[in-house]
Amino acid sequence: MRKLRWSLCLLVAVLMIPFAFAQSAPDVTPRAPNPQATANADQVANILGISQLVSRARSLHAQMPCESSPTLPELTLRQDILETVTAASLEVDGVLAELESERARLSELSAALQARRDRALNLTNVAGLITGTGLGIAVNAMQFSSSTANLGNGLGVGSGIASTALSIIGIRQQHGPQRTVGRIPNMLAPLFARPAELNSDYPEAVLAYLRSVPPGEAADAGSRLDQLMTE
């Protein structure tokens, strides 16, 4: 789950690169682009269907003289790119919100089950203290009189049996109780072809990104989703 969330956060960062490449900064000395960032940007632009828009924006920007104001066609291209990128970014944010909702619900349920387990163990320990130490004192006290010695022996045997039974119960209680999680988003289910609950779905752009091979990696390395499933 953490790896999936990290991959989607990376997608949010990469989504803004195509728009950034379409921006102009005439008063700043251009730096050599990062090849990896460029490859990721081109891949995401292709997934979003704005490759031609980004290419046209780059071409128009390259033809413009330095310190010139953007033209109307260039501004229109930027607006189209920004709208597409913003919409895709909001879709990714929705997936991340569902992931956080699932994690929060599971954490809440885990804390409640741990509290129940700790309470049951505490009660078992108290009962073991009573049957072990408390009854042991009573057994020893009964040994002072021959008339109560046999009763004390029987009580000692019962105390040992009870202590053993409580120890076994305590060992079983360490595993903690179980409880169904109910209807909460199960965001890994669609990726493993399992039945989905509530809003456990992915937009097409997110699925296309997960099913694509990262730039610079061999095809046999598998897609991002294949690598996630392997890990």
C-alpha positions in Angstrom: 0.0 0.0 0.0 2.8 2.4 0.8 4.5 1.6 -2.5 1.3 2.3 -4.4 0.8 5.6 -2.6 4.4 6.6 -3.4 3.9 5.8 -7.0 0.8 7.8 -7.3 2.4 10.8 -5.5 5.2 10.6 -8.1 2.5 10.7 -10.8 1.2 13.9 -9.3 4.6 15.4 -9.5 5.2 14.2 -13.0 1.8 15.6 -14.1 3.0 19.1 -13.8 6.0 18.6 -16.0 4.3 18.8 -19.4 2.7 22.1 -18.4 6.1 23.3 -17.1 7.7 22.5 -20.4 5.1 24.5 -22.2 5.9 27.6 -20.0 8.3 30.3 -21.2 10.9 32.0 -19.0 12.7 34.4 -21.3 14.5 36.2 -18.5 16.0 33.0 -17.1 18.9 31.2 -18.6 17.6 27.8 -19.7 19.2 24.8 -18.1 19.8 21.4 -19.7 16.6 19.4 -19.1 16.8 16.2 -17.0 16.5 13.3 -19.5 14.6 11.2 -17.0 12.1 14.0 -16.3 11.7 14.6 -20.0 11.0 11.0 -20.7 8.5 10.8 -17.8 6.8 14.0 -19.0 6.5 12.6 -22.5 5.1 9.3 -21.3 2.5 11.1 -19.1 1.6 13.5 -21.9 1.0 10.5 -24.2 -1.2 8.9 -21.5 -3.3 12.1 -21.1 -3.5 12.5 -24.9 -1.8 15.9 -24.9 1.5 15.0 -26.7 0.6 17.1 -29.7 -0.4 20.1 -27.6 2.9 19.9 -25.7 4.9 19.6 -28.9 3.1 22.6 -30.5 3.6 24.6 -27.4 7.4 23.8 -27.4 7.6 24.6 -31.1 5.8 28.0 -30.7 8.0 28.9 -27.8 11.1 28.0 -29.7 10.1 30.3 -32.6 9.4 33.3 -30.3 12.2 35.8 -29.8 13.5 36.4 -26.4 11.5 38.7 -24.0 8.5 38.6 -26.3 5.0 38.3 -24.9 3.1 35.0 -25.4 0.8 35.0 -28.3 -2.8 34.0 -28.2 -2.2 30.6 -29.8 0.5 29.9 -27.2 -1.8 31.0 -24.3 -4.6 28.8 -25.7 -2.3 25.8 -25.8 -1.1 26.4 -22.3 -4.7 26.7 -21.1 -5.7 23.4 -22.8 -2.6 21.6 -21.3 -3.3 23.1 -17.8 -6.9 22.0 -17.8 -6.1 18.5 -18.8 -3.2 18.2 -16.3 -5.4 19.7 -13.5 -8.2 17.3 -14.2 -5.8 14.3 -14.1 -4.2 15.6 -10.9 -7.6 15.9 -9.2 -8.3 12.3 -10.2 -5.0 11.1 -8.7 -5.8 13.1 -5.5 -9.1 11.2 -5.3 -7.3 7.9 -5.5 -4.9 9.0 -2.8 -7.8 10.1 -0.6 -9.4 6.7 -0.9 -6.1 5.1 0.0 -5.8 7.3 3.1 -9.4 6.5 4.0 -8.7 2.8 3.9 -5.5 3.2 6.0 -7.3 5.3 8.6 -10.2 2.8 8.9 -7.8 -0.2 9.2 -5.7 1.7 11.8 -8.8 2.5 13.8 -10.0 -1.1 13.7 -6.5 -2.4 14.6 -6.3 -0.1 17.6 -9.7 -1.2 18.8 -8.8 -4.9 18.5 -5.5 -4.4 20.3 -7.3 -2.6 23.2 -9.7 -5.6 23.5 -6.8 -8.0 23.4 -4.9 -6.1 26.1 -7.9 -6.0 28.3 -8.6 -9.7 28.0 -4.9 -10.5 28.8 -5.0 -8.3 31.8 -8.1 -10.1 33.2 -6.4 -13.4 32.5 -3.3 -12.3 34.3 -5.3 -11.2 37.3 -7.2 -14.5 37.4 -3.8 -16.4 37.2 -2.5 -14.3 40.1 -5.5 -15.2 42.2 -5.4 -19.0 41.4 -1.7 -19.2 41.6 -0.5 -16.9 44.4 -3.8 -16.5 46.4 -4.8 -20.1 46.5 -1.2 -21.1 47.1 -1.2 -19.2 50.3 -4.5 -20.8 51.3 -3.1 -24.3 50.5 0.0 -23.7 52.6 -2.1 -22.4 55.5 -4.2 -25.6 55.5 -1.1 -27.8 55.9 -0.7 -26.6 59.5 -3.6 -28.8 60.6 -3.9 -32.5 59.7 -7.7 -32.1 59.5 -7.5 -29.7 56.7 -4.4 -31.1 55.0 -6.3 -33.3 52.5 -8.6 -30.4 51.6 -5.5 -28.2 51.1 -4.0 -30.9 48.8 -7.1 -31.0 46.7 -7.2 -27.2 46.6 -3.6 -27.2 45.5 -4.3 -29.6 42.7 -7.3 -27.5 41.6 -5.1 -24.4 41.7 -2.5 -26.0 39.5 -5.1 -27.1 37.0 -6.7 -23.6 36.9 -3.3 -21.9 36.5 -2.4 -24.2 33.6 -5.7 -23.5 31.9 -5.4 -19.8 32.4 -1.8 -19.9 30.9 -3.2 -21.7 27.8 -6.0 -19.2 27.5 -3.4 -16.3 27.8 -1.3 -17.8 25.0 -4.4 -18.0 22.7 -5.4 -14.5 23.6 -2.1 -13.1 22.5 -3.3 -13.6 18.9 -6.0 -11.1 19.6 -9.7 -11.1 18.5 -10.8 -10.9 14.8 -13.4 -8.8 13.2 -14.6 -8.1 9.7 -13.6 -4.7 8.4 -17.0 -4.1 6.8 -17.5 -2.0 3.7 -14.4 0.2 3.3 -12.3 1.0 0.2 -10.0 -1.9 -0.6 -7.8 -0.2 -3.1 -5.5 -3.2 -3.8 -8.4 -5.4 -4.8 -8.8 -4.1 -8.4 -5.1 -4.4 -9.0 -5.2 -8.1 -8.0 -8.5 -8.9 -9.8 -10.5 -9.1 -6.6 -14.0 -7.8 -6.0 -13.9 -4.1 -5.2 -15.8 -2.3 -2.4 -17.2 1.2 -2.4 -15.1 3.6 -4.4 -12.1 1.3 -5.0 -11.7 2.2 -8.6 -9.0 3.9 -10.6 -9.4 6.5 -13.4 -8.2 5.3 -16.9 -5.2 7.7 -16.8 -4.0 6.2 -13.4 -4.4 2.7 -14.7 -2.6 3.5 -17.9 0.3 5.0 -15.8 0.5 1.9 -13.5 0.4 -0.5 -16.5 3.2 1.4 -18.4 6.9 0.5 -18.2 9.0 3.3 -16.6 11.1 5.1 -19.2 14.7 3.9 -19.4 13.8 0.4 -18.1 13.7 -2.8 -20.2 10.4 -4.2 -21.1 11.1 -7.5 -19.3 11.3 -5.5 -16.1 7.5 -5.2 -16.2 5.2 -2.3 -15.8 4.9 -0.3 -12.7 2.0 -2.4 -11.6 4.0 -5.6 -12.2 6.8 -4.3 -10.1 4.3 -3.3 -7.3 2.7 -6.8 -7.3 6.2 -8.4 -7.2 7.2 -6.4 -4.2 
